[in-house]
Amino acid sequence: MSHDEDFKDSTGAGLILSVILAMFAFPLLPMLMGWYTMLR
């Protein structure tokens, strides 16, 4: 049982990290696209 609980905890931590990464990435995507269009 403890191994199953650890597995769920690790996936929960990965999900939280991916959500935080998405919160940083999605606002930056339009800025990066603007940079690509400006440089071209």
C-alpha positions as CSV (number, residue, x, y, z in Angstrom):
1,M,0.0,0.0,0.0
2,S,2.8,2.4,0.9
3,H,4.4,2.0,-2.6
4,D,1.1,2.8,-4.3
5,E,0.7,5.9,-2.1
6,D,4.2,7.0,-3.0
7,F,3.4,6.5,-6.7
8,K,0.3,8.7,-6.4
9,D,2.3,11.3,-4.5
10,S,5.0,11.5,-7.2
11,T,2.5,11.8,-10.0
12,G,0.7,14.6,-8.0
13,A,4.0,16.4,-7.7
14,G,4.7,16.0,-11.4
15,L,1.2,17.3,-12.2
16,I,1.7,20.4,-10.0
17,L,5.1,21.1,-11.6
18,S,3.5,20.8,-15.1
19,V,0.7,23.2,-14.1
20,I,3.2,25.7,-12.8
21,L,5.3,25.3,-16.0
22,A,2.2,25.9,-18.1
23,M,1.3,29.0,-16.1
24,F,4.7,30.4,-16.9
25,A,4.8,29.1,-20.6
26,F,1.4,30.2,-21.8
27,P,1.8,34.0,-21.2
28,L,5.2,33.8,-22.8
29,L,4.1,32.1,-26.0
30,P,2.5,35.2,-27.6
31,M,5.6,37.2,-26.7
32,L,7.9,34.7,-28.3
33,M,5.7,34.6,-31.4
34,G,5.9,38.4,-31.5
35,W,9.7,38.2,-31.3
36,Y,9.8,35.8,-34.3
37,T,7.6,38.1,-36.4
38,M,9.5,41.2,-35.4
39,L,12.9,39.6,-36.2
40,R,11.6,38.4,-39.6
